[in-house]
């Protein structure tokens, strides 16, 4: 895992706010969740949680059905 792609949360961070901060759009929540399966139970983060922030794949499109991705 690329250490440059790790975000350390602050108290109150949520998946949508992290997605918006790094990608400029909350539609990438799914990308974050797929790459942080061990954190799926967390809705509101406490300070200090390490979240992997993947790069957006060129062909990633949240609006496409799974079979077309």
C-alpha positions as CSV (number, residue, x, y, z in Angstrom):
1,X,0.0,0.0,0.0
2,X,1.4,3.4,-1.0
3,X,2.0,5.4,2.1
4,X,1.4,8.6,0.1
5,X,-2.2,7.5,-0.4
6,X,-3.0,7.1,3.3
7,X,-5.2,9.7,5.0
8,X,-5.3,10.0,8.8
9,X,-8.8,10.9,9.9
10,X,-9.8,13.7,12.2
11,X,-12.7,13.4,14.7
12,X,-16.0,13.6,12.8
13,X,-14.8,12.6,9.4
14,X,-17.3,10.6,7.4
15,X,-17.0,8.7,4.1
16,X,-18.7,11.4,2.1
17,X,-16.6,14.2,3.5
18,X,-13.4,12.2,2.7
19,X,-14.5,11.4,-0.8
20,X,-15.4,15.1,-1.4
21,X,-12.1,16.3,0.0
22,X,-9.9,14.0,-2.1
23,X,-12.0,13.6,-5.3
24,X,-14.2,16.7,-5.3
25,X,-17.4,14.6,-5.5
26,X,-19.1,12.3,-3.0
27,X,-19.9,9.8,-5.8
28,X,-16.6,8.2,-5.1
29,X,-17.6,6.8,-1.7
30,X,-17.9,3.4,-3.3
31,X,-14.3,3.5,-4.5
32,X,-13.2,4.3,-0.9
33,X,-15.3,1.6,0.6
34,X,-14.1,-1.0,-1.9
35,X,-10.5,-0.2,-0.9
36,X,-11.0,-0.1,2.9
37,X,-13.1,-3.2,3.6
38,X,-11.8,-3.4,7.2
39,X,-13.4,0.0,8.0
40,X,-16.9,-0.6,6.6
41,X,-18.4,-0.6,10.1
42,X,-17.4,3.0,10.7
43,X,-19.8,5.8,9.9
44,X,-18.2,8.6,11.8
45,X,-14.5,8.4,12.3
46,X,-12.6,9.1,15.4
47,X,-9.2,10.8,15.1
48,X,-6.2,8.7,13.9
49,X,-7.8,6.1,11.7
50,X,-5.8,5.3,8.6
51,X,-7.8,5.3,5.3
52,X,-6.4,4.3,2.0
53,X,-7.2,6.8,-0.8
54,X,-6.9,5.0,-4.1
55,X,-6.5,6.9,-7.4
56,X,-9.5,6.9,-9.6
57,X,-9.2,4.3,-12.3
58,X,-9.4,5.7,-15.8
59,X,-12.5,3.6,-16.6
60,X,-14.2,4.1,-13.2
61,X,-17.7,5.3,-13.5
62,X,-20.1,4.9,-10.5
63,X,-23.1,5.3,-12.8
64,X,-22.2,2.2,-14.9
65,X,-23.7,-1.2,-13.9
66,X,-21.2,-3.6,-12.3
67,X,-21.0,-5.8,-15.4
68,X,-19.9,-2.8,-17.6
69,X,-17.1,-1.7,-15.4
